[in-house]
């Protein structure tokens, strides 16, 4: 399950992707427009900046903007930055290659084997869907929703 931190990050990235290129957005504006607590947003944006997803400019006309094109920012990369990965069980995290306390034998643990398949499927989707794809899907869904036909007389 995604944390609020990652959901807010994706909302912020979507907002920034909709801004004119080269025009940074102030944290206060972004927090207000997307209804994200400012202090929480500051930490999120700093993590994304440190990972090279965002760039910032200080001083007059400063703020945050995308450092990459929306088509080159995968949803998986954002999740990895903020969540540390998307392993469905702890023993599949990169740092824990030795297994878990419950099974003891990671190579033959049924839970680990099945969850490894789940993680592979998640990875395939999350690493192939870019921020631009997510924005486009949302816009298409909004257009479809807006085309509600009313047959009442």
N, C-alpha and C positions, 0 to 999 in steps of 0.2 A: 504494500500500500504506500502511495506517495505521501510524504509529509507535507504540512502546510508550507514549509520552506520551499520545497520544490514546486508546488502549485503556484505559489507567489512568484517564484523565479520565472516560470513559464508565462505567467500573466505579464510580468514586467518585460520580458523579452519580446512578447507579442506586441506590446505597446511601443517599445523602442523600434521594432521593425516597421511600424507604421509611421514613423517620423521621417521628415525629409533628411536625406543623407547629409552628414556633416553638421547637424544641428543637435547638440547635446541637450539632454533633458535634466532638469534639476530633480534631486531626490524628492523634494517637497511636492513638486508637481506630479511626479509619478506615483507617489504614495497617495496623494489626494485623488487622482484620476482613477486609480485601480483599487482604491480602498484597502491599502496594505499598511500596517503599522510602520511608521517611519524608521524607528530604531531597528526593527526586524529587517526591513528592506535594505538598510545600510549594510548590514552584515551579509546579506544575500548578494548584493551588488559587488561588494568587495571580493567575495569568493569567486564570482564570475569574472571579475576583472583580473584577479590573480591567475585564473586559468586561461586567460586570453580570449574570452568570449566577448567581454566589454572593454571599452577604453573610457578614460575619464579625462576631463579637462578642468583645471582649476581657474578661479578668477572670473572676471566678467565674461558672460557667454559660456560659462562652464557647465558641467554636468556629465551625464553618462550617455554613451551611444554604443551601438554594436561595433565590435572590432572586426567582425566577419560578416559575410553575406548570410542572410537567413537560410539560404539553401545549403550552406556549409556547416550549420549548427545542428547536430542531431539531438533528438530528444534524449537518446541514451547518454550522450556526453554530458548533458545538463544533470541528469539523474546521477551519473557517476560522480560529478563534482560535488553535488550537495548531499547525496545519500551514501557515497562511498561504493556504490555498485547496486546491483539489483538481484543478488542471489536470494532465492526463496528460503534457503536454510543457511545458517551460519557456517556450516562446514564447507560450503562452496565458495566462500569469500577467498580472495587471493592470499590473504595472510594466513589462512587456516587450511593448509593443504593436508594436514595430518588427520583429519576427521573430527569427530565429535565424541564427547564422553559417553553418549548413549549406545553407539554401535561399536566403536573400537576398531573396526576393520572397514575403512572407507571404500576399498576396492570392491567389496561384495555387499555393501549396505544397500538394500532395496530402496530405502527412502532417498538416499543420496543419488542413486542411479536415476530414479524417476525425476527428482528435482533438478538433476543435471540437464535432462531433456527439456524441462520447463524453462530453465534458465537459457538454454540455447534458443528456444522459440522466442522468448522475450528479447534476447539480444538481437536476433534477426530482425525483429520488428523495430525495436527502439533505435538500432543503429542505422536503419534504412529510412526512417522517417525524419525529415528535417523540419526545422521551425517553419519554413515556408510552406511545407506540406500541411502542417497542423493548422496554419493560418488559412490556407486555401480550403481545407475541409470544413473549417468553422464557417467561413464565408459562404460556401456552397450550401451548408445546412441552414444557415440563416436565410438565404435566398429562397430555398425550398419551403421553409416555414412561413415566409412572408407571402407566398403564393397560395394562400388558403382561399379556396373557392367557396363562396357563400351562395347556396341555391335557394335561399328563402325569398319569398315574394312579399 
